[in-house]
Each structure stands twice: as C-alpha cells, then as structure tokens.
C-alpha cells in the first residue's frame, strides 16, 4: 500500500509537495482505514483543482518516478521551469509504502539535465534499530547498514561497482538481480520491485489500463456493467477467422514470435478496431477472438460503444475481488466521459470493497458530487492549486476541520478551499 508520495522540482511542483495517505482526525467511515504497524492508512484520495492546477502532474510524477526505477529516463526539461535555477538542482521523488507488514521509504534524486542519479535510498522504517538503511547512495558512494551474509555482501559489492559506472540506472534495479534466497537481508529489494511492477497501477487518460481480459475477468466485467445502466447485458469473445487488417501486421509479427516461444501464451490487444484476445492452440498458430458486448441478444463491437461505456469498462476491473491484496490504483480524470451519478456510484462501489483487500485508489477529478462526506472522509479529499508564480501545492480538506453537516460542494464552488478557476474580467469585443 502507498502511505505517502513526495515530489520536488518536477513540472509544476517547485518546493516539496506530498500526498499523504495516513488518516487524519476524522472518525467517519472507519471502514475506509487500514491499520498497518500502528499507522492508519486511507483507502482513497480524490484530488480536485482547476484546469492546469497540477492534478495531472501529480499522476505524471508517479508515472515518471516509477519508470525511472525501471531504467527509463525522465525528459530533461521536466524540472519545474517557474525558476530557471531549478535546472541546476535535482528532481526528487520518495515513496513510503507498506509491503507484507513492513514499512519502507524509497527515494531517488536525479539531475534531469544529465539524467544522472545523484542520490538514492531505501530505508526499513519498521526496523527498531537506529541504523535502518537497506542502502544509501550519494554520488559514487553506496553503503548499507545491514550485516550481510558472505554471499549477499559479494553481490552488494559487485552491483555497487556496476552502479558507480552507470549513474543513469537506479541501484534498486541493479540490485534486484541478486537471487532471492531464504534468509537474505536483501529480499526487500525484490519485494519493492514487485510492488512497483505489479501493485502500483497508473491509469492516464487515453492509455490502456493493462488489464488482460481473460475469460474470468470478462465474465466479471460483463456482470458489473449492467449495474451501471449501460444497456449491456454481458461480454463475450467470439472467434474470428478474418481480421481484415484490424490488427496491424507489425503486431501480428510480434504475436507469432511470442507464440513460437510460448505456444500457449494468451494476451489482450487493443487496436482502433476493438479488443482482441490472442492465444496459441499449441501448434504456434494464433487463435484470435474479438470482444463483443451483448445488448439484448445482439452483439456490438467495442468501438460501437460510447466513450463513457468504454471508459467504464476500463475501470470496473478495479472492483474485482479476485485480484491480489494491496493494489494501489492511480487514475487521472476518473470522471472522463462518465455521467456524474455513474462516477459517484463507481467510487461508492470501490469504497464498499472488503477491507482485507487493502486496495487503494487515488483519483483526480472535477466531479463535484464526490465532495460528499457521506461518500468519503474529510482526509480523503485533496486539492491542487497554483500560486501566482505558477507553482502547484497539495493540501487536504482535513486542514480546514470542517463540520460533517457542511455542504462541502457548495463551499468549494464558493472558493472557500481555493483550487478553483480565477477568471479575469469578461471579454467584451470592441466596435467593428
């Protein structure tokens, strides 16, 4: 689970800003809180703000830092350009997370102008010892507070030398090559990498979610969609012999290569013509089926559905209780193309998931109906606002200590909490 995310000197974030998922003083909706190592962690954060306030930059910061972990550079001009001097100082990210009952803080600083990592650290916050650094990296110096076994020490020394020779790659990624062995004190490396790879799921507007719509997930999605008034009674995959250019040749070449290596491999493809399931029949040949939606016995392609229905279809797998525990979803513009009541219902359904799943959702939105203290807690409502210099700041409704009976939506629209558009005087055309 995500406990805290910190960012500094990235896009519109100049000074340090944090999204903190630890619970505040509110006692409402106790089922929205997970207790981990004496820390109460929130299930949800909904982030409001005007256009250009920095909401999407928060999501981009998480995506960029996760990509950096896996070796993908951040564009050199993505530092906060409200101050030209920022090009000379590092961009910084830090995650505080809970994995298997242990709290970790992982952070990295990178000079975007050169792409070189200037500092990096992984701390075990659950350790009772004063020295809790799994590793610390500062320039060419890499150290650990751990008392390592002989084998682990050899790996640590070898990969430290590799990191010194390649300052563009995170030490976390380099050290993840250490074999995971029982009793190894470096096992936290693999756990954290798996969290970044599989548990932190970022969904940006217009990009595929990465869900593989296998038969089980398709059946689940087909059962959920009718509850949202879409007119859809189910989802199915129908075999098709003729795809008629609906899957690009380059993509088909990749499929054939994949199936030659793993004959029974199954994957989901999204093209402008629909969603396809591609699997092997054991002979290396692809078996292709296309997702269709049942409307009263009549089948319709995905591309024939509305933007809202397709957007909802991408979201509802988040509600699947069969997925692993501890997933954190970060969704930019959750209300995109969705009716206000539909967005409200989706958030309500998410909040009703069993507590044992420890599933989290962080979502940016303009949907005012989510400003409802019967739906979310005060500390689950966040705002993004730019100051007069163009720098974004993040803050929670919890800071205002509002009464439960206050109409938060009206107070927000009246500008009580900031994070609303500020208009100049009305445009008046001159004489012709």
N, C-alpha and C positions, 0 to 999 in steps of 0.2 A: 504494500500500500504506500501511496505517497503521503508524506506528512508535511513536507514543506518544499517549495521550489523558490530559488533565489536567482535573480539575474541582474547584471550590471553592465553598462556600456554596450547595449545591443539594441539596434534600431532606435525606437523612441524612449528606451529606458536608459537614462543617463546615470544617476546615482542608483544605489542598491534598492531594489524593489522585491517584495516577497509575496507569494501566495501561500498562506498558512492554513493547513487543513486541520489544525488542532482545535478542539471545541472551545468555545468561549463560556461566558457565564450563563447563557440561556439554558433553561431546563425543559424547553419544549421538545417534542419529538425525540424522546430518548432512544428510539429505535434507529435514529439517523447517526448514532455514535457507536464506534467500535473502540473497545478498551484494549490497548496494547502496551504492555510493560509500563503500567501506570500513566500512560498517555491516552487521552480520549481523542480519537481521530474521526473526522467528519466523513460522511458518505458522499456529500455533494457540495459543489460550489458553482453558483451561477453568476456570471460576470456581466454586468451591464455597463453601458457607456455610449456616448455619441459616436457617430462615424468618425474614424480617424483618431479615436481616443487611446488606442494601444491594445484593445482587446485581442485582436488577431495577432499582434506582435507577441503577446504572451504565449499563444499557441505556437507561433513560429520559433520562439526562443526554446521551447521544449523540443520541438522537432529538430532544430539545428543542433542543440546540445546532444540529443540522442544520436543524431547522425555523426557528430564529431567523435563520440565514443567508438563508433564502428569504422572510423578512418575517413569519413567524408568531410572535406574542408568546408568552412563557412566563407562565403564571399567576402573579400577584403573590405568592401565598402559598407558592410552591415554593422559597423560600430555606430554609436549614437552621434549623428552628424550635427546636432544642435550646437556642439562646441568643437571647432576644428582640432583642438588639442587632444580630443579623445582618440584620434588616430594613432597617438603615441603611447596610449596606455592599454592594458589588456582588457579583453572582454571576459566576463566571469559568469559561470553557472554553478549552482550547487543544488543537489537533491538530498533531502533527508527521507529515507524510506524504511519501511518495516518489511523484513523478509524472514519467514519462518520463526517469528517471535523475537528477532534481533533487529535493533535499530542501527542503521548505517548513515553516515554522511559522506557523499561522494561529490567532489568539486573539481573543476578544471578552469584554468585561466589560459587564454590563447591570445597572442598578438595577431590580429586579423591581417595586418599589412604584410606579414611574412608567413602566416599560417603556423608559426611555431608555438608549441605549448610551453608556457613559462612556469606554470605551477600546476600541481595535481595532487589530490589527497583522497584517501579512503580511511575513514575513522569508524571504529566499532563503538557506538555510543552506549551499548548495553554492557560494555566491559566495566567491571568495578575497579580495574587497575587505572592508575593515573595515566600511564602510557598506553594509549589505545589505537595508535596508528597502524593499520594494516600496511600502508605505505604512505610516504610523503615524497613528493618530487618538487624540487626547486632548481630550475635551470638544469645543470648536469648532475646534480646531487639527488640520489634516490636512497631513502633509508626506510627501515621498518622498526617498530617497537616489539615485534613478535620474536619469541625464541623459537626459531625454526629447526625442524629436523635437518639432518645432514642432506637428504635429497632435496627438500624444499629450499634450503639455503643455496644449493648449487643452481637450481632453476632461477631463484631470485637474482643471483649474481649474474648469470648468463643473460637473462632478459633485461636486467638493468643496463648492461653494456649495450644491448640492442637498442634500448630506448634512448640512450645517450647519443647514439649515432643516427637516430631518426626522431627528431623532436616534433615532427608533424603528426605522429601517431600517439594515441593515448597509451599510457603504461597499463591501464586497465585492460585494453585489448591485447597488448603484447603479453601480459602476464596470464591472460586467460588460456594460453597454450599449455600451461602447466597441467599435467594429468591430474584429474580429481581422484585422490586416494583417501581411504578411510583414515581419519585422524589428522589429516593435513590441516594446518592452520591457514592455508591459502585457499581453502574451499569456499570462502566468502566471495572470491573473485568470480567463480563460475555462477554462483547464485545471483550476484548482481548483474552479470551479463545476461543471464536468462530473464531477469526482470526487465531490463531494457529491451531485450529482443521480443519477448512474448507477453509481458504483463502491462507494459506501458503502450497503450494503443491510441494513436493520434489520428483523428479524422478531420481533414481540412475540406473546405467546400470544393466540389468538383473533382475530388480524387477518390478512387476506390477505397473501400474500407479494409480490404484484405480478407474479408470473410470468404471462406471456401464453402459454397452452398452445396454440401453433400446432401444425400437424401434425408438424413436426420434433421439437419438444420433447415432444409427446405420445408419439411413437414411442420417443424416448429413455427417457421415464419408464416407458412400457409394457415396455421391455426390462429396466429395473432392478428394478421392483417384484417380479417373480418370484424374484429372488435373495434376497429378504428373507422368504421363507416366508409371503407374504400370501395365497396361493391364486389370485392374479391372474395371468393369462397374457398380458394385453395391455390396451391402452387404445384407444378409438376415439371418434370423434364421429359421431353419427347424426343425419341431417336430421330435423327435426320440423316439421310444419305447425301443430300445435295445442300451444301452450304453456300454455293454460288458467290464466292468472294466475300462472304460475311466475316471470315477470319483471314486476316492478311497473310500472304504467303510466308513472310518472314517469321510470323508467329507459328505457322504450321511447321516450318522447318525446325524451330526450337522444340515444338511438341514431339516431332518424330525423333529428334536427338535424345530427348528426355526419355521417351518410351523405349528406345533401344538400350538405354542403360538400366531403366527400371520399368519393365514391361507392364506392371500392374499399377503404375502411378496414376493418380487422379488429381486433376486441378480444375480450377474455375477460371474462365476467361471472360473479360468484359470488352466488347467492341462496340462501335457506334450502332451495331445492328442487334445487340442483345447480350444476354449472358449465356455462356455455353459451359457444359461440363464435358471434359475430355478425359477419357480413361483408356487404359490398354486392355486388350482382350487376351493377353498372354502371349500373343504372337508378335508383339511390337507394333501392331497396327492401331491407329486411334479409333476409338468409338466415340462419336460426338452426339451429344443431345443438347437441346435448347430449352431454356427455362420459359415456361408459359404460365399465364395467370388465368384461372378459371372464373368466368363471370356467368353464373347460372348455366353451366354446361357448355359455354362457348370459350374457346381458348384464344387469348390475346398475347402478343409478344410484349416483352418488357418495354420496348420503345413506344408502344401504343398507350402506355400508362402515363398519367400526369407526372409532372416534375415532383409534386408533393408525394405521390404514391411511391415513386422510385426512391425519393429521399427517405421516406419512412421505412421502406424495405431494407435500406442500408442500416437503419438504426435498430430495428426490432431484435436482431440477433444479440444485442447487448443485454436483453432481458432473459436470454437463455440460461436457465439454472444449471444446465449440464456442463457449462464451461467451468474451467478451474476457478478456485478461490483466489482472491487478492488481485483481480484485474483492475486497472485504472484506465478509464477512457477519458480522453481529452477531445472535445468536439467544438470546432469553430462554427458559429452560426447554426445552432441546433434547430432554430425555427425557420431555416431557409425553405421557402415554398410550402410550409406547413400552415394549416389553419390554426389560429390561436388556441382553440379548445383542444385540438389534437396535440399540440406541443405540451399543453398543460397536462393532458392525460398521460402522455409518454413519461413525463417527469414523475407524475404520481405513481405510475406503474413501476418505475425504477426505484423510487423510494420504498415501495412495498416489497422489494425482493428480500428473501430471507437474510437475516443479519449474518449468519455463518458464512455467506459467500464473501463478505468483506469486499464488496465491489464498489468502486468509486466512479463518479462522473464529474468532470469539470467541463462546463459548457459556457461559451459566450453567447449572448442573445440580446435582442431588442424587445423580446416578448414581455410586455408589462404584466401579463397575467401571472407570471412566475413570481412577481413581487407580492406573494401571498403567504402570510405567516401561518396559515392553516396548511400550507403545502410544504414550505421549507422553514428552516430556523433562521434567526437573525444572522448568526455567524456563517450561514451558507450563502448569504447574499453579499456579493462583492461589486465594487465599482472601479472603473478605469477612467482616468481624467487626465487631460494635458494641461500643463500650466502655460503661462504666457510665453515661455521660451520654447514650447513645443515638447517638453519632457513629460513622459507618462508617469503617473503614480497609481498604485493599487491600494485600496483600503476597503474595510469590511463595514457592513451596516452595524455590526456589533459595537463599533466605536461610538455610535450615536445613542446607544442604550434606549432604544425606542420601546414604548409600551406595546403589548401584544394587540391591543384594540385599535392601534393607529392604522389608518389606511395608507400603507406603505406606497402603493402605486400612485396615489394622488400626491403624496408628499414628494415623491421622486419627480413627478412631472412638474410640480411647482418649484423644483430646483433646490429643495431642502438638502439633498445629499450631493449636489453637484453632479458631474458626469452626464450632463445634458447639453444639447447644442446651444451655443450662444450666437444669436443672429445679429447681424448689423442691420441698419435701417432698411426699410423696404425699398426695392428697386422701383424707380419712377422714370419711365422713358421720357426723354426730352422732346421738345417740339420737332415736328417733321419739317 
